[in-house]
Amino acid sequence: MDTKITLSFDEDTIKKAKAYAKSQNISLSRLTEFLYRQIISGDYRSLEELPIADWVDRVAEGEPEYRTKPRSRKAARNESFEKKNKK
């Protein structure tokens, strides 16, 4: 079942992403879904490790800017705990 979401992006980024999706004969929605599937399918510790970096470089002007929310103390503690348990 498909679910609709609303996202906000820089207008220039959307124009380039639409053009890229069209060149790949897929919709922007399916391209976005593909990128999300890439993100959730791997064990990535940061955005820089994602395999979509090449795509980001192609559609963005300049260096990509990742906007993240500051981690809560609880999230930082949980991450530290998980790292210790992996060793």
Phi and psi restraints in degrees (range 20) as a CNS / XPLOR table:
assign (resid 1 and name C) (resid 2 and name N)
       (resid 2 and name CA) (resid 2 and name C) 1.0 -83.1 20.0 2
assign (resid 2 and name N) (resid 2 and name CA)
       (resid 2 and name C) (resid 3 and name N) 1.0 143.7 20.0 2
assign (resid 2 and name C) (resid 3 and name N)
       (resid 3 and name CA) (resid 3 and name C) 1.0 -124.4 20.0 2
assign (resid 3 and name N) (resid 3 and name CA)
       (resid 3 and name C) (resid 4 and name N) 1.0 136.0 20.0 2
assign (resid 3 and name C) (resid 4 and name N)
       (resid 4 and name CA) (resid 4 and name C) 1.0 -88.8 20.0 2
assign (resid 4 and name N) (resid 4 and name CA)
       (resid 4 and name C) (resid 5 and name N) 1.0 142.9 20.0 2
assign (resid 4 and name C) (resid 5 and name N)
       (resid 5 and name CA) (resid 5 and name C) 1.0 -134.2 20.0 2
assign (resid 5 and name N) (resid 5 and name CA)
       (resid 5 and name C) (resid 6 and name N) 1.0 162.3 20.0 2
assign (resid 5 and name C) (resid 6 and name N)
       (resid 6 and name CA) (resid 6 and name C) 1.0 -116.0 20.0 2
assign (resid 6 and name N) (resid 6 and name CA)
       (resid 6 and name C) (resid 7 and name N) 1.0 127.3 20.0 2
assign (resid 6 and name C) (resid 7 and name N)
       (resid 7 and name CA) (resid 7 and name C) 1.0 -124.7 20.0 2
assign (resid 7 and name N) (resid 7 and name CA)
       (resid 7 and name C) (resid 8 and name N) 1.0 152.4 20.0 2
assign (resid 7 and name C) (resid 8 and name N)
       (resid 8 and name CA) (resid 8 and name C) 1.0 -119.2 20.0 2
assign (resid 8 and name N) (resid 8 and name CA)
       (resid 8 and name C) (resid 9 and name N) 1.0 127.7 20.0 2
assign (resid 8 and name C) (resid 9 and name N)
       (resid 9 and name CA) (resid 9 and name C) 1.0 -135.2 20.0 2
assign (resid 9 and name N) (resid 9 and name CA)
       (resid 9 and name C) (resid 10 and name N) 1.0 161.6 20.0 2
assign (resid 9 and name C) (resid 10 and name N)
       (resid 10 and name CA) (resid 10 and name C) 1.0 -60.2 20.0 2
assign (resid 10 and name N) (resid 10 and name CA)
       (resid 10 and name C) (resid 11 and name N) 1.0 136.5 20.0 2
assign (resid 10 and name C) (resid 11 and name N)
       (resid 11 and name CA) (resid 11 and name C) 1.0 -57.3 20.0 2
assign (resid 11 and name N) (resid 11 and name CA)
       (resid 11 and name C) (resid 12 and name N) 1.0 -41.9 20.0 2
assign (resid 11 and name C) (resid 12 and name N)
       (resid 12 and name CA) (resid 12 and name C) 1.0 -65.2 20.0 2
assign (resid 12 and name N) (resid 12 and name CA)
       (resid 12 and name C) (resid 13 and name N) 1.0 -38.5 20.0 2
assign (resid 12 and name C) (resid 13 and name N)
       (resid 13 and name CA) (resid 13 and name C) 1.0 -62.8 20.0 2
assign (resid 13 and name N) (resid 13 and name CA)
       (resid 13 and name C) (resid 14 and name N) 1.0 -42.7 20.0 2
assign (resid 13 and name C) (resid 14 and name N)
       (resid 14 and name CA) (resid 14 and name C) 1.0 -63.9 20.0 2
assign (resid 14 and name N) (resid 14 and name CA)
       (resid 14 and name C) (resid 15 and name N) 1.0 -43.1 20.0 2
assign (resid 14 and name C) (resid 15 and name N)
       (resid 15 and name CA) (resid 15 and name C) 1.0 -58.2 20.0 2
assign (resid 15 and name N) (resid 15 and name CA)
       (resid 15 and name C) (resid 16 and name N) 1.0 -46.0 20.0 2
assign (resid 15 and name C) (resid 16 and name N)
       (resid 16 and name CA) (resid 16 and name C) 1.0 -68.3 20.0 2
assign (resid 16 and name N) (resid 16 and name CA)
       (resid 16 and name C) (resid 17 and name N) 1.0 -38.8 20.0 2
assign (resid 16 and name C) (resid 17 and name N)
       (resid 17 and name CA) (resid 17 and name C) 1.0 -65.6 20.0 2
assign (resid 17 and name N) (resid 17 and name CA)
       (resid 17 and name C) (resid 18 and name N) 1.0 -40.0 20.0 2
assign (resid 17 and name C) (resid 18 and name N)
       (resid 18 and name CA) (resid 18 and name C) 1.0 -63.1 20.0 2
assign (resid 18 and name N) (resid 18 and name CA)
       (resid 18 and name C) (resid 19 and name N) 1.0 -43.0 20.0 2
assign (resid 18 and name C) (resid 19 and name N)
       (resid 19 and name CA) (resid 19 and name C) 1.0 -63.7 20.0 2
assign (resid 19 and name N) (resid 19 and name CA)
       (resid 19 and name C) (resid 20 and name N) 1.0 -41.7 20.0 2
assign (resid 19 and name C) (resid 20 and name N)
       (resid 20 and name CA) (resid 20 and name C) 1.0 -64.4 20.0 2
assign (resid 20 and name N) (resid 20 and name CA)
       (resid 20 and name C) (resid 21 and name N) 1.0 -45.3 20.0 2
assign (resid 20 and name C) (resid 21 and name N)
       (resid 21 and name CA) (resid 21 and name C) 1.0 -60.0 20.0 2
assign (resid 21 and name N) (resid 21 and name CA)
       (resid 21 and name C) (resid 22 and name N) 1.0 -43.7 20.0 2
assign (resid 21 and name C) (resid 22 and name N)
       (resid 22 and name CA) (resid 22 and name C) 1.0 -61.7 20.0 2
assign (resid 22 and name N) (resid 22 and name CA)
       (resid 22 and name C) (resid 23 and name N) 1.0 -40.7 20.0 2
assign (resid 22 and name C) (resid 23 and name N)
       (resid 23 and name CA) (resid 23 and name C) 1.0 -66.3 20.0 2
assign (resid 23 and name N) (resid 23 and name CA)
       (resid 23 and name C) (resid 24 and name N) 1.0 -21.7 20.0 2
assign (resid 23 and name C) (resid 24 and name N)
       (resid 24 and name CA) (resid 24 and name C) 1.0 -98.2 20.0 2
assign (resid 24 and name N) (resid 24 and name CA)
       (resid 24 and name C) (resid 25 and name N) 1.0 4.4 20.0 2
assign (resid 24 and name C) (resid 25 and name N)
       (resid 25 and name CA) (resid 25 and name C) 1.0 58.7 20.0 2
assign (resid 25 and name N) (resid 25 and name CA)
       (resid 25 and name C) (resid 26 and name N) 1.0 40.6 20.0 2
assign (resid 25 and name C) (resid 26 and name N)
       (resid 26 and name CA) (resid 26 and name C) 1.0 -135.0 20.0 2
assign (resid 26 and name N) (resid 26 and name CA)
       (resid 26 and name C) (resid 27 and name N) 1.0 162.6 20.0 2
assign (resid 26 and name C) (resid 27 and name N)
       (resid 27 and name CA) (resid 27 and name C) 1.0 -79.6 20.0 2
assign (resid 27 and name N) (resid 27 and name CA)
       (resid 27 and name C) (resid 28 and name N) 1.0 161.7 20.0 2
assign (resid 27 and name C) (resid 28 and name N)
       (resid 28 and name CA) (resid 28 and name C) 1.0 -63.3 20.0 2
assign (resid 28 and name N) (resid 28 and name CA)
       (resid 28 and name C) (resid 29 and name N) 1.0 -35.3 20.0 2
assign (resid 28 and name C) (resid 29 and name N)
       (resid 29 and name CA) (resid 29 and name C) 1.0 -61.4 20.0 2
assign (resid 29 and name N) (resid 29 and name CA)
       (resid 29 and name C) (resid 30 and name N) 1.0 -45.0 20.0 2
assign (resid 29 and name C) (resid 30 and name N)
       (resid 30 and name CA) (resid 30 and name C) 1.0 -69.4 20.0 2
assign (resid 30 and name N) (resid 30 and name CA)
       (resid 30 and name C) (resid 31 and name N) 1.0 -35.2 20.0 2
assign (resid 30 and name C) (resid 31 and name N)
       (resid 31 and name CA) (resid 31 and name C) 1.0 -62.8 20.0 2
assign (resid 31 and name N) (resid 31 and name CA)
       (resid 31 and name C) (resid 32 and name N) 1.0 -45.3 20.0 2
assign (resid 31 and name C) (resid 32 and name N)
       (resid 32 and name CA) (resid 32 and name C) 1.0 -62.1 20.0 2
assign (resid 32 and name N) (resid 32 and name CA)
       (resid 32 and name C) (resid 33 and name N) 1.0 -43.2 20.0 2
assign (resid 32 and name C) (resid 33 and name N)
       (resid 33 and name CA) (resid 33 and name C) 1.0 -61.2 20.0 2
assign (resid 33 and name N) (resid 33 and name CA)
       (resid 33 and name C) (resid 34 and name N) 1.0 -41.8 20.0 2
assign (resid 33 and name C) (resid 34 and name N)
       (resid 34 and name CA) (resid 34 and name C) 1.0 -59.0 20.0 2
assign (resid 34 and name N) (resid 34 and name CA)
       (resid 34 and name C) (resid 35 and name N) 1.0 -45.1 20.0 2
assign (resid 34 and name C) (resid 35 and name N)
       (resid 35 and name CA) (resid 35 and name C) 1.0 -64.0 20.0 2
assign (resid 35 and name N) (resid 35 and name CA)
       (resid 35 and name C) (resid 36 and name N) 1.0 -41.5 20.0 2
assign (resid 35 and name C) (resid 36 and name N)
       (resid 36 and name CA) (resid 36 and name C) 1.0 -62.9 20.0 2
assign (resid 36 and name N) (resid 36 and name CA)
       (resid 36 and name C) (resid 37 and name N) 1.0 -39.9 20.0 2
assign (resid 36 and name C) (resid 37 and name N)
       (resid 37 and name CA) (resid 37 and name C) 1.0 -62.0 20.0 2
assign (resid 37 and name N) (resid 37 and name CA)
       (resid 37 and name C) (resid 38 and name N) 1.0 -39.0 20.0 2
assign (resid 37 and name C) (resid 38 and name N)
       (resid 38 and name CA) (resid 38 and name C) 1.0 -61.6 20.0 2
assign (resid 38 and name N) (resid 38 and name CA)
       (resid 38 and name C) (resid 39 and name N) 1.0 -42.8 20.0 2
assign (resid 38 and name C) (resid 39 and name N)
       (resid 39 and name CA) (resid 39 and name C) 1.0 -63.7 20.0 2
assign (resid 39 and name N) (resid 39 and name CA)
       (resid 39 and name C) (resid 40 and name N) 1.0 -46.4 20.0 2
assign (resid 39 and name C) (resid 40 and name N)
       (resid 40 and name CA) (resid 40 and name C) 1.0 -84.8 20.0 2
assign (resid 40 and name N) (resid 40 and name CA)
       (resid 40 and name C) (resid 41 and name N) 1.0 -8.2 20.0 2
assign (resid 40 and name C) (resid 41 and name N)
       (resid 41 and name CA) (resid 41 and name C) 1.0 -86.8 20.0 2
assign (resid 41 and name N) (resid 41 and name CA)
       (resid 41 and name C) (resid 42 and name N) 1.0 -14.8 20.0 2
assign (resid 41 and name C) (resid 42 and name N)
       (resid 42 and name CA) (resid 42 and name C) 1.0 -115.7 20.0 2
assign (resid 42 and name N) (resid 42 and name CA)
       (resid 42 and name C) (resid 43 and name N) 1.0 176.7 20.0 2
assign (resid 42 and name C) (resid 43 and name N)
       (resid 43 and name CA) (resid 43 and name C) 1.0 -105.7 20.0 2
assign (resid 43 and name N) (resid 43 and name CA)
       (resid 43 and name C) (resid 44 and name N) 1.0 81.1 20.0 2
assign (resid 43 and name C) (resid 44 and name N)
       (resid 44 and name CA) (resid 44 and name C) 1.0 -105.0 20.0 2
assign (resid 44 and name N) (resid 44 and name CA)
       (resid 44 and name C) (resid 45 and name N) 1.0 132.2 20.0 2
assign (resid 44 and name C) (resid 45 and name N)
       (resid 45 and name CA) (resid 45 and name C) 1.0 -90.1 20.0 2
assign (resid 45 and name N) (resid 45 and name CA)
       (resid 45 and name C) (resid 46 and name N) 1.0 -18.0 20.0 2
assign (resid 45 and name C) (resid 46 and name N)
       (resid 46 and name CA) (resid 46 and name C) 1.0 -151.5 20.0 2
assign (resid 46 and name N) (resid 46 and name CA)
       (resid 46 and name C) (resid 47 and name N) 1.0 166.1 20.0 2
assign (resid 46 and name C) (resid 47 and name N)
       (resid 47 and name CA) (resid 47 and name C) 1.0 -65.1 20.0 2
assign (resid 47 and name N) (resid 47 and name CA)
       (resid 47 and name C) (resid 48 and name N) 1.0 -30.2 20.0 2
assign (resid 47 and name C) (resid 48 and name N)
       (resid 48 and name CA) (resid 48 and name C) 1.0 -67.2 20.0 2
assign (resid 48 and name N) (resid 48 and name CA)
       (resid 48 and name C) (resid 49 and name N) 1.0 -20.8 20.0 2
assign (resid 48 and name C) (resid 49 and name N)
       (resid 49 and name CA) (resid 49 and name C) 1.0 -83.9 20.0 2
assign (resid 49 and name N) (resid 49 and name CA)
       (resid 49 and name C) (resid 50 and name N) 1.0 -10.1 20.0 2
assign (resid 49 and name C) (resid 50 and name N)
       (resid 50 and name CA) (resid 50 and name C) 1.0 -65.0 20.0 2
assign (resid 50 and name N) (resid 50 and name CA)
       (resid 50 and name C) (resid 51 and name N) 1.0 143.8 20.0 2
assign (resid 50 and name C) (resid 51 and name N)
       (resid 51 and name CA) (resid 51 and name C) 1.0 -74.7 20.0 2
assign (resid 51 and name N) (resid 51 and name CA)
       (resid 51 and name C) (resid 52 and name N) 1.0 3.6 20.0 2
assign (resid 51 and name C) (resid 52 and name N)
       (resid 52 and name CA) (resid 52 and name C) 1.0 -93.4 20.0 2
assign (resid 52 and name N) (resid 52 and name CA)
       (resid 52 and name C) (resid 53 and name N) 1.0 6.5 20.0 2
assign (resid 52 and name C) (resid 53 and name N)
       (resid 53 and name CA) (resid 53 and name C) 1.0 -57.4 20.0 2
assign (resid 53 and name N) (resid 53 and name CA)
       (resid 53 and name C) (resid 54 and name N) 1.0 -38.0 20.0 2
assign (resid 53 and name C) (resid 54 and name N)
       (resid 54 and name CA) (resid 54 and name C) 1.0 -63.5 20.0 2
assign (resid 54 and name N) (resid 54 and name CA)
       (resid 54 and name C) (resid 55 and name N) 1.0 -41.1 20.0 2
assign (resid 54 and name C) (resid 55 and name N)
       (resid 55 and name CA) (resid 55 and name C) 1.0 -65.0 20.0 2
assign (resid 55 and name N) (resid 55 and name CA)
       (resid 55 and name C) (resid 56 and name N) 1.0 -42.6 20.0 2
assign (resid 55 and name C) (resid 56 and name N)
       (resid 56 and name CA) (resid 56 and name C) 1.0 -59.7 20.0 2
assign (resid 56 and name N) (resid 56 and name CA)
       (resid 56 and name C) (resid 57 and name N) 1.0 -42.4 20.0 2
assign (resid 56 and name C) (resid 57 and name N)
       (resid 57 and name CA) (resid 57 and name C) 1.0 -61.8 20.0 2
assign (resid 57 and name N) (resid 57 and name CA)
       (resid 57 and name C) (resid 58 and name N) 1.0 -35.6 20.0 2
assign (resid 57 and name C) (resid 58 and name N)
       (resid 58 and name CA) (resid 58 and name C) 1.0 -72.3 20.0 2
assign (resid 58 and name N) (resid 58 and name CA)
       (resid 58 and name C) (resid 59 and name N) 1.0 -35.5 20.0 2
assign (resid 58 and name C) (resid 59 and name N)
       (resid 59 and name CA) (resid 59 and name C) 1.0 -97.2 20.0 2
assign (resid 59 and name N) (resid 59 and name CA)
       (resid 59 and name C) (resid 60 and name N) 1.0 -11.5 20.0 2
assign (resid 59 and name C) (resid 60 and name N)
       (resid 60 and name CA) (resid 60 and name C) 1.0 -103.5 20.0 2
assign (resid 60 and name N) (resid 60 and name CA)
       (resid 60 and name C) (resid 61 and name N) 1.0 150.3 20.0 2
assign (resid 60 and name C) (resid 61 and name N)
       (resid 61 and name CA) (resid 61 and name C) 1.0 -94.9 20.0 2
assign (resid 61 and name N) (resid 61 and name CA)
       (resid 61 and name C) (resid 62 and name N) 1.0 128.3 20.0 2
assign (resid 61 and name C) (resid 62 and name N)
       (resid 62 and name CA) (resid 62 and name C) 1.0 76.5 20.0 2
assign (resid 62 and name N) (resid 62 and name CA)
       (resid 62 and name C) (resid 63 and name N) 1.0 -166.1 20.0 2
assign (resid 62 and name C) (resid 63 and name N)
       (resid 63 and name CA) (resid 63 and name C) 1.0 -72.9 20.0 2
assign (resid 63 and name N) (resid 63 and name CA)
       (resid 63 and name C) (resid 64 and name N) 1.0 141.0 20.0 2
assign (resid 63 and name C) (resid 64 and name N)
       (resid 64 and name CA) (resid 64 and name C) 1.0 -65.9 20.0 2
assign (resid 64 and name N) (resid 64 and name CA)
       (resid 64 and name C) (resid 65 and name N) 1.0 145.7 20.0 2
assign (resid 64 and name C) (resid 65 and name N)
       (resid 65 and name CA) (resid 65 and name C) 1.0 -115.2 20.0 2
assign (resid 65 and name N) (resid 65 and name CA)
       (resid 65 and name C) (resid 66 and name N) 1.0 115.2 20.0 2
assign (resid 65 and name C) (resid 66 and name N)
       (resid 66 and name CA) (resid 66 and name C) 1.0 -96.3 20.0 2
assign (resid 66 and name N) (resid 66 and name CA)
       (resid 66 and name C) (resid 67 and name N) 1.0 120.6 20.0 2
assign (resid 66 and name C) (resid 67 and name N)
       (resid 67 and name CA) (resid 67 and name C) 1.0 -102.2 20.0 2
assign (resid 67 and name N) (resid 67 and name CA)
       (resid 67 and name C) (resid 68 and name N) 1.0 114.3 20.0 2
assign (resid 67 and name C) (resid 68 and name N)
       (resid 68 and name CA) (resid 68 and name C) 1.0 -121.7 20.0 2
assign (resid 68 and name N) (resid 68 and name CA)
       (resid 68 and name C) (resid 69 and name N) 1.0 154.8 20.0 2
assign (resid 68 and name C) (resid 69 and name N)
       (resid 69 and name CA) (resid 69 and name C) 1.0 -85.6 20.0 2
assign (resid 69 and name N) (resid 69 and name CA)
       (resid 69 and name C) (resid 70 and name N) 1.0 146.1 20.0 2
assign (resid 69 and name C) (resid 70 and name N)
       (resid 70 and name CA) (resid 70 and name C) 1.0 -60.3 20.0 2
assign (resid 70 and name N) (resid 70 and name CA)
       (resid 70 and name C) (resid 71 and name N) 1.0 141.3 20.0 2
assign (resid 70 and name C) (resid 71 and name N)
       (resid 71 and name CA) (resid 71 and name C) 1.0 -73.4 20.0 2
assign (resid 71 and name N) (resid 71 and name CA)
       (resid 71 and name C) (resid 72 and name N) 1.0 144.0 20.0 2
assign (resid 71 and name C) (resid 72 and name N)
       (resid 72 and name CA) (resid 72 and name C) 1.0 -74.8 20.0 2
assign (resid 72 and name N) (resid 72 and name CA)
       (resid 72 and name C) (resid 73 and name N) 1.0 163.2 20.0 2
assign (resid 72 and name C) (resid 73 and name N)
       (resid 73 and name CA) (resid 73 and name C) 1.0 -61.0 20.0 2
assign (resid 73 and name N) (resid 73 and name CA)
       (resid 73 and name C) (resid 74 and name N) 1.0 -37.3 20.0 2
assign (resid 73 and name C) (resid 74 and name N)
       (resid 74 and name CA) (resid 74 and name C) 1.0 -64.4 20.0 2
assign (resid 74 and name N) (resid 74 and name CA)
       (resid 74 and name C) (resid 75 and name N) 1.0 -43.7 20.0 2
assign (resid 74 and name C) (resid 75 and name N)
       (resid 75 and name CA) (resid 75 and name C) 1.0 -63.9 20.0 2
assign (resid 75 and name N) (resid 75 and name CA)
       (resid 75 and name C) (resid 76 and name N) 1.0 -42.1 20.0 2
assign (resid 75 and name C) (resid 76 and name N)
       (resid 76 and name CA) (resid 76 and name C) 1.0 -63.0 20.0 2
assign (resid 76 and name N) (resid 76 and name CA)
       (resid 76 and name C) (resid 77 and name N) 1.0 -42.0 20.0 2
assign (resid 76 and name C) (resid 77 and name N)
       (resid 77 and name CA) (resid 77 and name C) 1.0 -63.9 20.0 2
assign (resid 77 and name N) (resid 77 and name CA)
       (resid 77 and name C) (resid 78 and name N) 1.0 -45.2 20.0 2
assign (resid 77 and name C) (resid 78 and name N)
       (resid 78 and name CA) (resid 78 and name C) 1.0 -62.2 20.0 2
assign (resid 78 and name N) (resid 78 and name CA)
       (resid 78 and name C) (resid 79 and name N) 1.0 -40.9 20.0 2
assign (resid 78 and name C) (resid 79 and name N)
       (resid 79 and name CA) (resid 79 and name C) 1.0 -63.7 20.0 2
assign (resid 79 and name N) (resid 79 and name CA)
       (resid 79 and name C) (resid 80 and name N) 1.0 -43.2 20.0 2
assign (resid 79 and name C) (resid 80 and name N)
       (resid 80 and name CA) (resid 80 and name C) 1.0 -62.4 20.0 2
assign (resid 80 and name N) (resid 80 and name CA)
       (resid 80 and name C) (resid 81 and name N) 1.0 -43.3 20.0 2
assign (resid 80 and name C) (resid 81 and name N)
       (resid 81 and name CA) (resid 81 and name C) 1.0 -61.8 20.0 2
assign (resid 81 and name N) (resid 81 and name CA)
       (resid 81 and name C) (resid 82 and name N) 1.0 -43.1 20.0 2
assign (resid 81 and name C) (resid 82 and name N)
       (resid 82 and name CA) (resid 82 and name C) 1.0 -64.1 20.0 2
assign (resid 82 and name N) (resid 82 and name CA)
       (resid 82 and name C) (resid 83 and name N) 1.0 -40.1 20.0 2
assign (resid 82 and name C) (resid 83 and name N)
       (resid 83 and name CA) (resid 83 and name C) 1.0 -62.9 20.0 2
assign (resid 83 and name N) (resid 83 and name CA)
       (resid 83 and name C) (resid 84 and name N) 1.0 -41.8 20.0 2
assign (resid 83 and name C) (resid 84 and name N)
       (resid 84 and name CA) (resid 84 and name C) 1.0 -64.8 20.0 2
assign (resid 84 and name N) (resid 84 and name CA)
       (resid 84 and name C) (resid 85 and name N) 1.0 -36.4 20.0 2
assign (resid 84 and name C) (resid 85 and name N)
       (resid 85 and name CA) (resid 85 and name C) 1.0 -75.0 20.0 2
assign (resid 85 and name N) (resid 85 and name CA)
       (resid 85 and name C) (resid 86 and name N) 1.0 -22.2 20.0 2
assign (resid 85 and name C) (resid 86 and name N)
       (resid 86 and name CA) (resid 86 and name C) 1.0 -73.9 20.0 2
assign (resid 86 and name N) (resid 86 and name CA)
       (resid 86 and name C) (resid 87 and name N) 1.0 -25.5 20.0 2
